[in-house]
Amino acid sequence: MAKKPSKKPAPKKKPTLPKSLHTALKSAPKAARKTVRKSVQPATKGSKSRRKRVAKSDVLDRLWKVVMTRRDADPAMSHSARLLSRGMPKVAQKFGEEAVECVIEAVSGNTTALIAESADVLYHLLVVWVCAGVDPSKIWAELERREGVSGVAEKAARRVLVNAVATRKIP
């Protein structure tokens, strides 16, 4: 019998980094270079490592559900419970602080800190929603309603709506 030729798996290609990142990594510490290179390793379709690295948009819905479960939790055991137990003024203040920190990092150009602060802003926004009794599905529906509408037209329509509804300033 003729011997079957063995099929060797194709050698794994090293991922190529964008030139700007490659240049920046030259001066970075060895540990940072290793971390960045590891994070850009290609993953096979459907592999666990790929699923861990690809952020899913439904993470906000899952986080909202977690914060909802913490409403009645012990404030000593949960940051969300502690915030919610202090009421909307404190929840809103904390959200504002995080938003300002996010803006500061954006203006300073610190992308890594901007990512961390953006996550903080989103978390604290969800806490505001929970405190106010707002379901994220209402926000998603509003975003879908605005999708494809010119920002200029949407803002003009909002101005008419705001003028029609009485608003009050925060004391």
DATAUR-V568109 format. One record per residue. N is the residue number from 1. BURIAL is 1 if it has 9 or more other C-alpha atoms within 8 Angstrom, else 0. Layout:
N;BURIAL
N;BURIAL
This chain:
1;0
2;0
3;0
4;0
5;0
6;0
7;0
8;0
9;0
10;0
11;0
12;0
13;0
14;0
15;0
16;0
17;0
18;0
19;0
20;0
21;0
22;1
23;0
24;0
25;1
26;0
27;0
28;0
29;0
30;0
31;0
32;1
33;1
34;0
35;0
36;0
37;1
38;0
39;0
40;0
41;0
42;0
43;0
44;0
45;0
46;0
47;0
48;0
49;0
50;1
51;1
52;0
53;0
54;0
55;0
56;0
57;0
58;0
59;0
60;0
61;0
62;0
63;1
64;1
65;0
66;0
67;1
68;0
69;0
70;1
71;1
72;0
73;1
74;1
75;1
76;0
77;0
78;1
79;0
80;1
81;1
82;1
83;1
84;1
85;0
86;1
87;1
88;1
89;0
90;1
91;1
92;1
93;0
94;1
95;1
96;0
97;0
98;1
99;1
100;0
101;1
102;1
103;1
104;0
105;1
106;1
107;0
108;0
109;0
110;1
111;0
112;0
113;1
114;1
115;0
116;0
117;1
118;1
119;0
120;1
121;1
122;0
123;1
124;1
125;1
126;1
127;1
128;1
129;1
130;1
131;1
132;0
133;0
134;0
135;0
136;1
137;0
138;0
139;0
140;0
141;0
142;0
143;0
144;0
145;0
146;0
147;0
148;0
149;0
150;0
151;0
152;0
153;0
154;1
155;0
156;0
157;0
158;0
159;0
160;0
161;0
162;1
163;0
164;0
165;0
166;0
167;0
168;0
169;0
170;0
171;0
